[in-house]
Amino acid sequence: FPTSDGYIQLYISDIYYLESFGDEIVCHSNNKKQTIIRKPLYQLEHLLEPYHFVRISKSFIVNIRKITYIKVGLNAKLHLTLNDKTHLEVTRSFVKSFKKHLNL
């Protein structure tokens, strides 16, 4: 993945989720480690889709294999709990595609 200093090798299995802050993407991985990636979120979405990653909002892509609990919330949103106890929300506009990836 491209960073501000060059390129970094990340193991797909170590990534929990990616979070967008403008043109910077923060990759959250094992041990709460954070890495800044310089690549648009939509490109990462297509790159990581074959590896069980799915878009859950305009700002987040999550590793499906790191989800431990899914709870139905208000306004047709879903609340996710990951292995590391992180809580994320699947926004309404992404619920349908999220369920499709999980075969629900």
C-alpha positions in Angstrom: 0.0 0.0 0.0 1.3 3.5 -0.8 2.1 5.8 2.2 3.5 9.3 2.5 7.0 7.8 2.9 6.8 5.1 0.2 5.1 1.7 0.3 4.3 -0.6 3.2 3.4 -4.3 3.2 0.4 -5.2 5.3 -1.0 -8.7 5.9 -4.7 -8.7 4.9 -5.5 -11.0 7.9 -4.2 -8.3 10.3 -6.4 -5.5 9.0 -9.6 -4.9 11.0 -11.0 -1.8 9.1 -10.1 1.2 7.0 -11.3 4.7 7.9 -11.3 7.7 5.6 -10.2 11.2 6.7 -10.3 13.3 3.5 -7.5 12.0 1.2 -5.9 10.0 4.0 -7.0 6.5 4.8 -6.2 5.1 8.3 -5.7 1.4 8.4 -6.6 -0.1 11.8 -4.9 -3.5 12.3 -3.8 -5.9 15.1 -2.7 -4.4 18.4 -4.6 -1.1 17.6 -1.8 -0.2 15.2 -2.7 2.5 12.7 -1.1 3.1 9.3 -1.8 6.1 7.0 -2.4 4.9 3.4 -2.4 7.3 0.4 -5.0 5.7 -1.9 -8.7 6.6 -2.4 -11.1 4.5 -0.4 -13.1 3.5 -3.5 -9.9 2.0 -5.0 -9.1 0.1 -1.8 -12.7 -1.2 -1.8 -12.3 -2.8 -5.2 -8.8 -4.0 -4.3 -9.8 -5.7 -1.0 -13.3 -7.0 -2.0 -12.0 -10.5 -2.9 -10.4 -10.7 0.6 -13.7 -10.4 2.5 -13.7 -6.7 2.9 -16.9 -4.7 2.5 -17.9 -1.0 2.5 -20.2 -0.1 5.4 -20.4 3.7 5.0 -18.9 6.5 3.1 -15.9 6.5 5.4 -15.4 2.8 6.4 -14.4 -0.5 4.9 -14.5 -3.5 7.3 -12.9 -7.0 7.3 -15.9 -9.3 7.6 -13.7 -12.0 9.2 -13.1 -9.7 12.2 -16.8 -9.2 13.0 -18.0 -11.0 16.1 -21.5 -9.5 16.6 -24.1 -7.8 14.5 -27.0 -5.9 16.1 -30.0 -4.3 14.3 -30.2 -0.7 15.3 -32.7 2.1 14.8 -33.5 3.5 11.3 -32.5 0.2 9.7 -28.8 0.6 10.6 -26.6 -2.3 11.8 -24.1 -2.1 14.6 -21.0 -4.2 14.4 -18.6 -5.4 17.1 -15.2 -6.5 16.0 -12.7 -9.0 17.6 -10.9 -6.1 19.2 -14.1 -4.7 20.8 -14.3 -1.8 18.2 -17.9 -0.7 17.4 -18.8 0.4 13.9 -22.1 1.2 12.2 -23.4 0.1 8.8 -25.3 3.1 7.5 -28.7 2.6 5.8 -27.4 3.1 2.3 -24.9 0.3 2.7 -27.0 -2.2 4.6 -28.3 -4.0 1.5 -24.8 -4.6 0.0 -23.4 -5.6 3.4 -26.1 -8.2 3.8 -25.5 -9.4 0.3 -21.8 -10.0 1.1 -22.9 -12.0 4.1 -25.5 -14.0 2.1 -28.3 -12.8 4.4 
